[in-house]
């Protein structure tokens, strides 16, 4: 009975933390068909395989391609780990976008988006983003939007297809609830500096200035 009560209390605590993280994103998450326009679409990095985007990352990039081609985004900010354990996320993302019709001169790369918090903070501090759409899977989207809002971005989110294998889907959902949302709960209340700070980069502003 004590063990059961402990499990229920722990589960309730995780659910409460998750709801707190997601609360600010309510009303700001859309399907691709319903997504509003934004000057920039942010694509957070994820696993690459053999130098190519993995399933999750392909889904995010496909959203960016669609928004760009539909005229609902004028630039793409790819933000990930250029020295990731699975490979260079940035190179894989840029190559994929270009192969699918996004102009290379409309893509800005942040090689130090080491996690979602850093992606959001660096988008503002380094690249001057103030309004954007962020594209990622449903399980990740509320947290990503919440962290972007906390960084000072007028953010909306677009749900990307989950193209990963079922085992990866399960693992990612568990990690989101048990690790990522509790971490974000603290980051939203006690924001830190990004792991890597670099001087301001005006590339994105210059791209957006060109009609």
One Martini backbone bead per residue (centre of mass of N, CA, C, O) as a GRO file, in nm:
protein
  211
    1UNK     BB    1   0.057   0.063  -0.021
    2UNK     BB    2   0.299   0.253   0.000
    3UNK     BB    3   0.402   0.207  -0.284
    4UNK     BB    4   0.149   0.299  -0.431
    5UNK     BB    5   0.141   0.584  -0.312
    6UNK     BB    6   0.418   0.666  -0.425
    7UNK     BB    7   0.348   0.630  -0.726
    8UNK     BB    8   0.114   0.827  -0.734
    9UNK     BB    9   0.270   1.077  -0.636
   10UNK     BB   10   0.482   1.078  -0.861
   11UNK     BB   11   0.288   1.092  -1.101
   12UNK     BB   12   0.152   1.356  -1.012
   13UNK     BB   13   0.404   1.532  -1.018
   14UNK     BB   14   0.472   1.499  -1.318
   15UNK     BB   15   0.199   1.603  -1.424
   16UNK     BB   16   0.218   1.886  -1.301
   17UNK     BB   17   0.479   1.975  -1.433
   18UNK     BB   18   0.387   1.937  -1.724
   19UNK     BB   19   0.147   2.136  -1.709
   20UNK     BB   20   0.313   2.388  -1.639
   21UNK     BB   21   0.485   2.395  -1.895
   22UNK     BB   22   0.229   2.389  -2.105
   23UNK     BB   23   0.038   2.632  -2.037
   24UNK     BB   24   0.165   2.870  -2.220
   25UNK     BB   25   0.097   2.704  -2.503
   26UNK     BB   26  -0.182   2.759  -2.516
   27UNK     BB   27  -0.300   2.841  -2.840
   28UNK     BB   28   0.011   2.785  -2.998
   29UNK     BB   29  -0.084   2.519  -3.151
   30UNK     BB   30  -0.034   2.356  -3.475
   31UNK     BB   31  -0.103   2.264  -3.765
   32UNK     BB   32   0.011   2.291  -4.074
   33UNK     BB   33  -0.256   2.396  -4.206
   34UNK     BB   34  -0.297   2.626  -3.953
   35UNK     BB   35  -0.051   2.786  -3.973
   36UNK     BB   36   0.096   3.065  -3.922
   37UNK     BB   37   0.273   3.326  -3.990
   38UNK     BB   38   0.638   3.375  -4.009
   39UNK     BB   39   0.953   3.484  -4.044
   40UNK     BB   40   1.039   3.229  -3.865
   41UNK     BB   41   1.178   2.898  -3.862
   42UNK     BB   42   1.239   2.665  -3.611
   43UNK     BB   43   1.491   2.398  -3.594
   44UNK     BB   44   1.547   2.146  -3.401
   45UNK     BB   45   1.752   1.920  -3.315
   46UNK     BB   46   1.858   1.579  -3.404
   47UNK     BB   47   1.907   1.288  -3.502
   48UNK     BB   48   2.156   1.129  -3.693
   49UNK     BB   49   2.213   0.917  -3.999
   50UNK     BB   50   2.473   0.909  -4.189
   51UNK     BB   51   2.425   1.237  -4.228
   52UNK     BB   52   2.118   1.203  -4.179
   53UNK     BB   53   1.814   1.253  -4.100
   54UNK     BB   54   1.611   1.153  -3.885
   55UNK     BB   55   1.285   1.110  -3.826
   56UNK     BB   56   1.234   1.361  -3.654
   57UNK     BB   57   1.393   1.565  -3.829
   58UNK     BB   58   1.235   1.533  -4.089
   59UNK     BB   59   0.968   1.636  -3.982
   60UNK     BB   60   1.068   1.923  -3.918
   61UNK     BB   61   1.178   1.996  -4.203
   62UNK     BB   62   0.912   1.961  -4.359
   63UNK     BB   63   0.776   2.200  -4.230
   64UNK     BB   64   0.974   2.415  -4.323
   65UNK     BB   65   0.936   2.371  -4.623
   66UNK     BB   66   0.634   2.433  -4.634
   67UNK     BB   67   0.641   2.720  -4.515
   68UNK     BB   68   0.831   2.837  -4.726
   69UNK     BB   69   0.672   2.761  -4.990
   70UNK     BB   70   0.400   2.913  -4.879
   71UNK     BB   71   0.501   3.192  -4.729
   72UNK     BB   72   0.514   3.143  -4.392
   73UNK     BB   73   0.830   3.175  -4.442
   74UNK     BB   74   1.159   3.354  -4.484
   75UNK     BB   75   1.311   3.171  -4.268
   76UNK     BB   76   1.575   2.949  -4.137
   77UNK     BB   77   1.645   2.809  -3.812
   78UNK     BB   78   1.909   2.609  -3.734
   79UNK     BB   79   1.927   2.414  -3.417
   80UNK     BB   80   2.229   2.260  -3.298
   81UNK     BB   81   2.471   1.998  -3.302
   82UNK     BB   82   2.782   1.994  -3.464
   83UNK     BB   83   2.888   1.765  -3.224
   84UNK     BB   84   2.728   1.521  -3.217
   85UNK     BB   85   2.697   1.187  -3.146
   86UNK     BB   86   2.548   1.135  -3.444
   87UNK     BB   87   2.639   1.419  -3.556
   88UNK     BB   88   2.592   1.677  -3.785
   89UNK     BB   89   2.309   1.853  -3.768
   90UNK     BB   90   2.350   2.103  -3.945
   91UNK     BB   91   2.437   1.979  -4.214
   92UNK     BB   92   2.189   1.794  -4.245
   93UNK     BB   93   1.977   2.022  -4.253
   94UNK     BB   94   2.078   2.190  -4.486
   95UNK     BB   95   2.084   1.974  -4.703
   96UNK     BB   96   1.783   1.904  -4.691
   97UNK     BB   97   1.662   2.179  -4.756
   98UNK     BB   98   1.800   2.221  -5.028
   99UNK     BB   99   1.693   1.954  -5.162
  100UNK     BB  100   1.381   2.084  -5.091
  101UNK     BB  101   1.398   2.414  -5.190
  102UNK     BB  102   1.577   2.581  -5.004
  103UNK     BB  103   1.738   2.856  -4.973
  104UNK     BB  104   2.051   2.904  -4.857
  105UNK     BB  105   2.013   3.227  -4.802
  106UNK     BB  106   1.760   3.134  -4.582
  107UNK     BB  107   1.980   3.004  -4.393
  108UNK     BB  108   2.040   2.961  -4.042
  109UNK     BB  109   2.314   2.872  -3.820
  110UNK     BB  110   2.313   2.693  -3.500
  111UNK     BB  111   2.574   2.505  -3.338
  112UNK     BB  112   2.458   2.576  -3.010
  113UNK     BB  113   2.185   2.396  -2.987
  114UNK     BB  114   2.198   2.176  -2.726
  115UNK     BB  115   1.908   2.272  -2.648
  116UNK     BB  116   1.606   2.413  -2.613
  117UNK     BB  117   1.694   2.647  -2.439
  118UNK     BB  118   1.934   2.739  -2.615
  119UNK     BB  119   1.779   2.787  -2.872
  120UNK     BB  120   1.602   3.017  -2.759
  121UNK     BB  121   1.818   3.208  -2.641
  122UNK     BB  122   1.994   3.235  -2.903
  123UNK     BB  123   1.781   3.348  -3.091
  124UNK     BB  124   1.786   3.618  -2.935
  125UNK     BB  125   2.087   3.694  -2.858
  126UNK     BB  126   2.222   3.628  -3.148
  127UNK     BB  127   1.962   3.662  -3.380
  128UNK     BB  128   1.704   3.848  -3.294
  129UNK     BB  129   1.454   3.697  -3.214
  130UNK     BB  130   1.082   3.775  -3.178
  131UNK     BB  131   0.950   3.591  -3.414
  132UNK     BB  132   0.806   3.249  -3.428
  133UNK     BB  133   0.836   2.923  -3.548
  134UNK     BB  134   0.811   2.589  -3.417
  135UNK     BB  135   0.940   2.263  -3.516
  136UNK     BB  136   0.776   1.969  -3.380
  137UNK     BB  137   0.684   1.736  -3.186
  138UNK     BB  138   0.422   1.699  -2.978
  139UNK     BB  139   0.579   1.615  -2.714
  140UNK     BB  140   0.774   1.890  -2.751
  141UNK     BB  141   0.615   2.156  -2.818
  142UNK     BB  142   0.527   2.290  -2.551
  143UNK     BB  143   0.814   2.329  -2.443
  144UNK     BB  144   0.927   2.495  -2.677
  145UNK     BB  145   0.729   2.730  -2.656
  146UNK     BB  146   0.778   2.806  -2.361
  147UNK     BB  147   1.085   2.873  -2.397
  148UNK     BB  148   1.045   3.093  -2.608
  149UNK     BB  149   0.873   3.280  -2.439
  150UNK     BB  150   1.083   3.315  -2.209
  151UNK     BB  151   1.299   3.448  -2.413
  152UNK     BB  152   1.103   3.655  -2.607
  153UNK     BB  153   0.914   3.495  -2.800
  154UNK     BB  154   0.667   3.506  -3.043
  155UNK     BB  155   0.527   3.192  -3.022
  156UNK     BB  156   0.482   2.914  -3.235
  157UNK     BB  157   0.350   2.585  -3.315
  158UNK     BB  158   0.438   2.287  -3.511
  159UNK     BB  159   0.341   1.985  -3.607
  160UNK     BB  160   0.530   1.700  -3.641
  161UNK     BB  161   0.606   1.426  -3.765
  162UNK     BB  162   0.652   1.087  -3.649
  163UNK     BB  163   0.925   0.899  -3.808
  164UNK     BB  164   0.993   0.708  -3.598
  165UNK     BB  165   1.041   0.453  -3.425
  166UNK     BB  166   0.863   0.313  -3.176
  167UNK     BB  167   1.097   0.303  -2.968
  168UNK     BB  168   1.164   0.606  -2.997
  169UNK     BB  169   0.893   0.715  -2.912
  170UNK     BB  170   0.887   0.600  -2.627
  171UNK     BB  171   1.154   0.715  -2.523
  172UNK     BB  172   1.081   1.016  -2.572
  173UNK     BB  173   0.834   1.033  -2.389
  174UNK     BB  174   0.974   0.953  -2.127
  175UNK     BB  175   1.189   1.176  -2.127
  176UNK     BB  176   0.997   1.414  -2.126
  177UNK     BB  177   0.853   1.351  -1.846
  178UNK     BB  178   1.112   1.276  -1.657
  179UNK     BB  179   1.328   1.509  -1.765
  180UNK     BB  180   1.255   1.761  -1.950
  181UNK     BB  181   1.022   1.898  -1.788
  182UNK     BB  182   1.163   1.937  -1.517
  183UNK     BB  183   1.389   2.109  -1.637
  184UNK     BB  184   1.202   2.331  -1.756
  185UNK     BB  185   1.071   2.418  -1.493
  186UNK     BB  186   1.337   2.547  -1.393
  187UNK     BB  187   1.409   2.730  -1.639
  188UNK     BB  188   1.150   2.910  -1.622
  189UNK     BB  189   1.236   3.013  -1.320
  190UNK     BB  190   1.574   2.966  -1.370
  191UNK     BB  191   1.743   3.116  -1.575
  192UNK     BB  192   2.007   3.070  -1.796
  193UNK     BB  193   2.277   3.042  -1.964
  194UNK     BB  194   2.412   2.947  -2.220
  195UNK     BB  195   2.663   2.731  -2.285
  196UNK     BB  196   2.695   2.922  -2.545
  197UNK     BB  197   2.854   3.230  -2.617
  198UNK     BB  198   2.793   3.475  -2.871
  199UNK     BB  199   2.798   3.699  -3.086
  200UNK     BB  200   2.622   3.884  -3.266
  201UNK     BB  201   2.400   3.801  -3.548
  202UNK     BB  202   2.285   3.959  -3.863
  203UNK     BB  203   2.185   3.760  -4.081
  204UNK     BB  204   1.879   3.741  -4.035
  205UNK     BB  205   1.813   4.043  -4.065
  206UNK     BB  206   1.916   4.059  -4.358
  207UNK     BB  207   1.721   3.860  -4.481
  208UNK     BB  208   1.450   4.007  -4.385
  209UNK     BB  209   1.518   4.279  -4.545
  210UNK     BB  210   1.466   4.095  -4.788
  211UNK     BB  211   1.202   4.068  -5.036
   0.00000   0.00000   0.00000
